[in-house]
Amino acid sequence: MHTKPDPDQAPPEADDQQPRAKRVDAQRNLQSLLQAAMDVFTQSGVDAPVREIAERAGVGVGTLYRHFPQRADLIVAVMKSQIDACADAAAGFAGEYEPDEALARWMQRYVDFILTKRGLSNALQSDHAAYASLPDYFYARLRPALASLLQAAVDRQLIRPGYEADELLRAAATLCKANPDEDTALTRKMVGLLVDGLRRRPESQ
């Protein structure tokens, strides 16, 4: 005996597709919020109205608060997304360029990260407990990304050995902070000179 399908009951495939579509929409909203928050924080500071962030992301304020109940939650999420993007760029450069050039390009990408983070620096210097995990997250993601680029360049004898990822992360950050006029071109030039100093010269090979 065959049972006729109930016309009012959605097929299993449709039931599966609806939650999946909702997850995709939620992820898209989250990414839009993070990018909008980064843009607004950079332009107006971390105290900018959340409505401005929601409008730029194309979502309602309620959606923003569902993802980030507190402003600190949003700031932390923005920072982690920027750290992740910087770390993930290492693999892309490694696949496209020679190891020394991949290293040089990633260091400039790191400069971009440091300079855009300036707009968040006041909040991150507070004693808010929500920010306590960020330094460890920073090094856990960026240290291995840079270390892999360094090692690849050393293995190919394109740069001199004896340098650690932590040293380059701190050196580049110091050069960024040493430029009070926020002259991006000058900062990039100084970091470029830093990387160039690591390269092997014919007389040192």
C-alpha atoms as a printed R data frame, in Angstrom:
    type eleno elety resid chain resno      x      y      z
1   ATOM     1    CA   MET     A     1  0.000  0.000  0.000
2   ATOM     2    CA   HIS     A     2  1.431  3.331 -1.043
3   ATOM     3    CA   THR     A     3  0.905  6.419  1.047
4   ATOM     4    CA   LYS     A     4  0.315  9.620 -0.868
5   ATOM     5    CA   PRO     A     5  2.603 12.483  0.124
6   ATOM     6    CA   ASP     A     6  0.979 15.160  2.208
7   ATOM     7    CA   PRO     A     7  0.864 18.309  0.030
8   ATOM     8    CA   ASP     A     8  1.115 20.484  3.158
9   ATOM     9    CA   GLN     A     9  4.284 18.827  4.346
10  ATOM    10    CA   ALA     A    10  7.556 20.130  2.926
11  ATOM    11    CA   PRO     A    11  9.872 17.456  1.540
12  ATOM    12    CA   PRO     A    12 12.879 16.562  3.718
13  ATOM    13    CA   GLU     A    13 15.204 18.342  1.318
14  ATOM    14    CA   ALA     A    14 13.360 21.613  1.888
15  ATOM    15    CA   ASP     A    15 13.511 21.137  5.662
16  ATOM    16    CA   ASP     A    16 17.264 20.707  5.406
17  ATOM    17    CA   GLN     A    17 17.690 23.671  3.116
18  ATOM    18    CA   GLN     A    18 15.878 26.167  5.326
19  ATOM    19    CA   PRO     A    19 18.219 25.924  8.360
20  ATOM    20    CA   ARG     A    20 21.184 25.954  5.984
21  ATOM    21    CA   ALA     A    21 19.935 29.124  4.315
22  ATOM    22    CA   LYS     A    22 19.436 30.740  7.713
23  ATOM    23    CA   ARG     A    23 22.988 29.851  8.722
24  ATOM    24    CA   VAL     A    24 24.327 31.353  5.507
25  ATOM    25    CA   ASP     A    25 22.327 34.538  6.084
26  ATOM    26    CA   ALA     A    26 23.516 34.747  9.694
27  ATOM    27    CA   GLN     A    27 27.141 34.311  8.642
28  ATOM    28    CA   ARG     A    28 26.740 36.954  5.941
29  ATOM    29    CA   ASN     A    29 25.233 39.371  8.459
30  ATOM    30    CA   LEU     A    30 28.075 38.686 10.882
31  ATOM    31    CA   GLN     A    31 30.745 39.394  8.291
32  ATOM    32    CA   SER     A    32 28.956 42.565  7.196
33  ATOM    33    CA   LEU     A    33 28.776 43.746 10.796
34  ATOM    34    CA   LEU     A    34 32.462 43.099 11.423
35  ATOM    35    CA   GLN     A    35 33.531 44.982  8.301
36  ATOM    36    CA   ALA     A    36 31.145 47.847  9.009
37  ATOM    37    CA   ALA     A    37 32.356 48.071 12.604
38  ATOM    38    CA   MET     A    38 35.981 48.140 11.478
39  ATOM    39    CA   ASP     A    39 35.243 50.957  9.036
40  ATOM    40    CA   VAL     A    40 33.256 52.984 11.574
41  ATOM    41    CA   PHE     A    41 35.751 52.448 14.386
42  ATOM    42    CA   THR     A    42 38.579 53.582 12.115
43  ATOM    43    CA   GLN     A    43 36.724 56.730 11.077
44  ATOM    44    CA   SER     A    44 34.848 57.682 14.253
45  ATOM    45    CA   GLY     A    45 36.395 55.714 17.125
46  ATOM    46    CA   VAL     A    46 35.020 52.857 19.181
47  ATOM    47    CA   ASP     A    47 32.383 55.052 20.816
48  ATOM    48    CA   ALA     A    48 30.549 55.585 17.535
49  ATOM    49    CA   PRO     A    49 26.784 54.873 17.689
50  ATOM    50    CA   VAL     A    50 25.918 51.246 17.076
51  ATOM    51    CA   ARG     A    51 23.090 52.384 14.808
52  ATOM    52    CA   GLU     A    52 25.711 53.793 12.424
53  ATOM    53    CA   ILE     A    53 27.402 50.386 12.306
54  ATOM    54    CA   ALA     A    54 24.125 48.541 11.743
55  ATOM    55    CA   GLU     A    55 23.069 50.904  8.961
56  ATOM    56    CA   ARG     A    56 26.389 50.537  7.188
57  ATOM    57    CA   ALA     A    57 26.114 46.749  7.453
58  ATOM    58    CA   GLY     A    58 22.559 46.834  6.112
59  ATOM    59    CA   VAL     A    59 21.039 45.115  9.155
60  ATOM    60    CA   GLY     A    60 18.841 46.148 12.050
61  ATOM    61    CA   VAL     A    61 20.193 47.202 15.427
62  ATOM    62    CA   GLY     A    62 18.514 44.124 16.915
63  ATOM    63    CA   THR     A    63 20.619 41.891 14.682
64  ATOM    64    CA   LEU     A    64 23.769 43.630 15.887
65  ATOM    65    CA   TYR     A    65 22.834 43.104 19.537
66  ATOM    66    CA   ARG     A    66 21.972 39.450 18.925
67  ATOM    67    CA   HIS     A    67 25.510 38.875 17.732
68  ATOM    68    CA   PHE     A    68 27.206 41.294 20.147
69  ATOM    69    CA   PRO     A    69 25.264 42.053 23.352
70  ATOM    70    CA   GLN     A    70 28.022 44.390 24.599
71  ATOM    71    CA   ARG     A    71 30.180 46.904 22.728
72  ATOM    72    CA   ALA     A    72 33.264 45.132 24.084
73  ATOM    73    CA   ASP     A    73 32.091 41.913 22.404
74  ATOM    74    CA   LEU     A    74 32.015 43.700 19.061
75  ATOM    75    CA   ILE     A    75 35.450 45.263 19.562
76  ATOM    76    CA   VAL     A    76 36.983 41.897 20.430
77  ATOM    77    CA   ALA     A    77 35.333 40.243 17.427
78  ATOM    78    CA   VAL     A    78 36.603 42.978 15.104
79  ATOM    79    CA   MET     A    79 40.135 42.614 16.448
80  ATOM    80    CA   LYS     A    80 40.092 38.831 16.083
81  ATOM    81    CA   SER     A    81 38.745 39.046 12.543
82  ATOM    82    CA   GLN     A    82 41.554 41.450 11.603
83  ATOM    83    CA   ILE     A    83 44.163 39.218 13.225
84  ATOM    84    CA   ASP     A    84 42.762 36.184 11.407
85  ATOM    85    CA   ALA     A    85 42.802 37.963  8.050
86  ATOM    86    CA   CYS     A    86 46.407 39.009  8.536
87  ATOM    87    CA   ALA     A    87 47.487 35.517  9.582
88  ATOM    88    CA   ASP     A    88 45.608 33.833  6.733
89  ATOM    89    CA   ALA     A    89 47.263 36.114  4.169
90  ATOM    90    CA   ALA     A    90 50.591 34.346  4.771
91  ATOM    91    CA   ALA     A    91 49.497 31.186  2.963
92  ATOM    92    CA   GLY     A    92 48.268 33.191 -0.019
93  ATOM    93    CA   PHE     A    93 51.557 35.059 -0.386
94  ATOM    94    CA   ALA     A    94 53.547 31.840  0.067
95  ATOM    95    CA   GLY     A    95 51.640 30.214 -2.780
96  ATOM    96    CA   GLU     A    96 52.071 33.125 -5.172
97  ATOM    97    CA   TYR     A    97 55.579 34.514 -4.609
98  ATOM    98    CA   GLU     A    98 59.132 33.440 -3.930
99  ATOM    99    CA   PRO     A    99 59.758 33.032 -0.176
100 ATOM   100    CA   ASP     A   100 61.632 36.307  0.335
101 ATOM   101    CA   GLU     A   101 59.014 38.271 -1.611
102 ATOM   102    CA   ALA     A   102 56.201 36.494  0.256
103 ATOM   103    CA   LEU     A   103 57.843 37.547  3.519
104 ATOM   104    CA   ALA     A   104 58.209 41.150  2.356
105 ATOM   105    CA   ARG     A   105 54.584 41.354  1.219
106 ATOM   106    CA   TRP     A   106 53.262 39.811  4.414
107 ATOM   107    CA   MET     A   107 55.213 42.316  6.503
108 ATOM   108    CA   GLN     A   108 53.510 45.112  4.582
109 ATOM   109    CA   ARG     A   109 50.184 43.402  5.209
110 ATOM   110    CA   TYR     A   110 51.090 43.384  8.898
111 ATOM   111    CA   VAL     A   111 51.758 47.126  8.675
112 ATOM   112    CA   ASP     A   112 48.210 47.561  7.354
113 ATOM   113    CA   PHE     A   113 46.912 45.660 10.365
114 ATOM   114    CA   ILE     A   114 48.910 47.731 12.864
115 ATOM   115    CA   LEU     A   115 47.879 51.045 11.314
116 ATOM   116    CA   THR     A   116 44.164 50.218 11.196
117 ATOM   117    CA   LYS     A   117 44.343 48.977 14.802
118 ATOM   118    CA   ARG     A   118 45.302 52.438 15.992
119 ATOM   119    CA   GLY     A   119 41.656 53.434 16.097
120 ATOM   120    CA   LEU     A   120 41.028 50.690 18.668
121 ATOM   121    CA   SER     A   121 44.089 51.300 20.820
122 ATOM   122    CA   ASN     A   122 42.383 53.358 23.532
123 ATOM   123    CA   ALA     A   123 39.794 50.698 24.189
124 ATOM   124    CA   LEU     A   124 42.353 47.900 24.194
125 ATOM   125    CA   GLN     A   125 44.498 49.731 26.759
126 ATOM   126    CA   SER     A   126 41.669 49.667 29.282
127 ATOM   127    CA   ASP     A   127 41.415 47.065 32.024
128 ATOM   128    CA   HIS     A   128 38.190 45.583 30.625
129 ATOM   129    CA   ALA     A   129 38.232 41.829 31.200
130 ATOM   130    CA   ALA     A   130 36.851 41.191 27.697
131 ATOM   131    CA   TYR     A   131 40.157 42.265 26.156
132 ATOM   132    CA   ALA     A   132 42.402 40.110 28.334
133 ATOM   133    CA   SER     A   133 42.651 37.258 25.836
134 ATOM   134    CA   LEU     A   134 43.607 39.404 22.834
135 ATOM   135    CA   PRO     A   135 47.417 39.510 23.308
136 ATOM   136    CA   ASP     A   136 47.601 35.712 23.479
137 ATOM   137    CA   TYR     A   137 45.310 35.418 20.457
138 ATOM   138    CA   PHE     A   138 47.484 37.902 18.562
139 ATOM   139    CA   TYR     A   139 50.664 35.887 19.043
140 ATOM   140    CA   ALA     A   140 48.990 32.499 18.672
141 ATOM   141    CA   ARG     A   141 47.783 33.443 15.172
142 ATOM   142    CA   LEU     A   142 50.502 35.760 13.843
143 ATOM   143    CA   ARG     A   143 53.635 34.127 15.234
144 ATOM   144    CA   PRO     A   144 53.291 30.815 13.322
145 ATOM   145    CA   ALA     A   145 52.179 32.628 10.158
146 ATOM   146    CA   LEU     A   146 55.328 34.728 10.097
147 ATOM   147    CA   ALA     A   147 57.548 31.873 11.306
148 ATOM   148    CA   SER     A   148 56.510 29.735  8.325
149 ATOM   149    CA   LEU     A   149 57.433 32.508  5.896
150 ATOM   150    CA   LEU     A   150 60.759 33.084  7.620
151 ATOM   151    CA   GLN     A   151 61.663 29.416  7.603
152 ATOM   152    CA   ALA     A   152 60.784 29.016  3.929
153 ATOM   153    CA   ALA     A   153 63.045 31.944  3.013
154 ATOM   154    CA   VAL     A   154 65.874 30.609  5.183
155 ATOM   155    CA   ASP     A   155 65.541 27.140  3.657
156 ATOM   156    CA   ARG     A   156 65.943 28.647  0.198
157 ATOM   157    CA   GLN     A   157 68.927 30.688  1.455
158 ATOM   158    CA   LEU     A   158 67.194 33.919  0.497
159 ATOM   159    CA   ILE     A   159 67.461 35.493  3.931
160 ATOM   160    CA   ARG     A   160 69.993 35.036  6.711
161 ATOM   161    CA   PRO     A   161 69.089 32.685  9.582
162 ATOM   162    CA   GLY     A   162 69.018 33.681 13.223
163 ATOM   163    CA   TYR     A   163 65.862 35.803 13.372
164 ATOM   164    CA   GLU     A   164 62.662 34.961 15.215
165 ATOM   165    CA   ALA     A   165 59.080 35.793 14.267
166 ATOM   166    CA   ASP     A   166 58.523 37.594 17.573
167 ATOM   167    CA   GLU     A   167 61.468 39.889 16.852
168 ATOM   168    CA   LEU     A   168 60.077 40.946 13.485
169 ATOM   169    CA   LEU     A   169 56.544 41.405 14.822
170 ATOM   170    CA   ARG     A   170 57.809 43.708 17.553
171 ATOM   171    CA   ALA     A   171 60.255 45.560 15.303
172 ATOM   172    CA   ALA     A   172 57.613 46.360 12.696
173 ATOM   173    CA   ALA     A   173 55.110 47.424 15.360
174 ATOM   174    CA   THR     A   174 57.747 49.718 16.888
175 ATOM   175    CA   LEU     A   175 58.426 51.324 13.517
176 ATOM   176    CA   CYS     A   176 54.702 51.938 13.066
177 ATOM   177    CA   LYS     A   177 54.421 53.567 16.483
178 ATOM   178    CA   ALA     A   178 57.563 55.648 15.919
179 ATOM   179    CA   ASN     A   179 55.833 57.584 13.165
180 ATOM   180    CA   PRO     A   180 53.658 60.140 14.992
181 ATOM   181    CA   ASP     A   181 52.540 61.812 11.769
182 ATOM   182    CA   GLU     A   182 50.982 58.555 10.530
183 ATOM   183    CA   ASP     A   183 52.828 58.837  7.236
184 ATOM   184    CA   THR     A   184 51.928 55.449  5.803
185 ATOM   185    CA   ALA     A   185 54.426 55.702  2.931
186 ATOM   186    CA   LEU     A   186 57.291 56.385  5.337
187 ATOM   187    CA   THR     A   187 56.236 53.534  7.614
188 ATOM   188    CA   ARG     A   188 56.101 51.140  4.682
189 ATOM   189    CA   LYS     A   189 59.538 52.259  3.534
190 ATOM   190    CA   MET     A   190 61.048 51.668  6.983
191 ATOM   191    CA   VAL     A   191 59.518 48.185  7.256
192 ATOM   192    CA   GLY     A   192 60.722 47.448  3.727
193 ATOM   193    CA   LEU     A   193 64.249 48.394  4.800
194 ATOM   194    CA   LEU     A   194 63.882 46.116  7.815
195 ATOM   195    CA   VAL     A   195 63.047 43.129  5.629
196 ATOM   196    CA   ASP     A   196 65.685 44.038  3.067
197 ATOM   197    CA   GLY     A   197 68.286 43.910  5.826
198 ATOM   198    CA   LEU     A   198 67.501 40.221  6.324
199 ATOM   199    CA   ARG     A   199 68.295 39.264  2.755
200 ATOM   200    CA   ARG     A   200 71.464 37.374  1.947
201 ATOM   201    CA   ARG     A   201 74.071 39.378  0.048
202 ATOM   202    CA   PRO     A   202 76.506 37.776 -2.384
203 ATOM   203    CA   GLU     A   203 79.419 38.441 -0.046
204 ATOM   204    CA   SER     A   204 77.623 36.787  2.929
205 ATOM   205    CA   GLN     A   205 76.644 33.581  1.135
